[in-house]
């Protein structure tokens, strides 16, 4: 993998880059649609490529490990072959999912014992086994096994979890170096910065992660309920320490405004379920604001979904039609809204990149922030 910074914004820490993976090139900043179970909900792989124009998608180790399982995954030849997505792919290590299973998991130095949310069966994730599973899945970029803490979190526990994440990282790296890719192409391991919302812990963790000289680095444990300003403060602390010549991935973030603010801080990669989850509930993100399609005001509005949007669905369908589909609980409404929202998120990061290259990102961002937060 190779990452090159091709332009920097003079008014912020935003940068435009190019990330080369075994399955293709990714322009940054970039948003990655979330395909947790080997599918972006309600979206065909060809729509990801043709309508949404995604460059890289995300899968999840925890969910894929449980279903379909690694025997099927290896028989298929890895997740790329299994899903027919031939572009770059990243897998989350499952640390966040295990974090969310507090009632049915136990964290020890060895790893995490947990019960399947599907059938109650018992499993153990260790740094070593998570590396093995991600070799079997075969993503271009894989994440180290980490412990994500709640918000709020006592500082003593945040420190304990951060230090355990660091020890687990050393074990991840050792296992990674002892194993080889299974499908004939290179994979890159990203460690994850933790430390909750404590500035000194975030700095300590960022310095530890930076010392590993990995291909890229991730920032975890944010967007878990903390105020946006605390998220930005922690991301800023970390980006000031992480290497400038490596991609920075802020995990699980977020709203369009969150993405713009964190691009300005120097983040390159994002993922979030928000565009598809909110789409399934009738919410559209547009260049002029946020629309709730279930509201009666759209019942006879025959204007396009987003008059300024560049996705084919934006001009093809009206707000009135989508309102009808949601009121009638038709699956097509959720599918069209998902394609629209994902394309909007990709448009947002593409536009940010264009303005970084043009040298006026900060001015453009100031113009866009109130628009993307406006409720129509």
Secondary structure, 3 states (H helix, E strand, C coil): CEEEEEEECCCCCCEEEEEEECCEEEEECEEEEECCCCCCCCCCHHHHHHCCCCCEEEEEHHHHHHCCCHHHHHHHCCHHHHHCCCCEEEEECCHHHHHHCHHHEEECCCCEEEECCCCCCEEEECHHHHHHHHHHHCCCEEECCCCCCCCCCCHHHHHHHHHHHHHHHHHHHHHHHHCCCCCCCCCEEEEEECCCCCHHHHHHHHHHHHCCCCCEEEECCCCCCCCHHHHHHHHHHHHCCCCCCCEEEECCCCCHHHHHHHHHHCCCEEECCHHHHHHHCCEEEECCEEEECCCHHHCCCCCECCCCCCCHHHHHCEHHHHHHHHHCCCHHHHHHHHHHHHHHHHHHHHHHHHHHHHCCHHHHHHHHHHHHHCEC
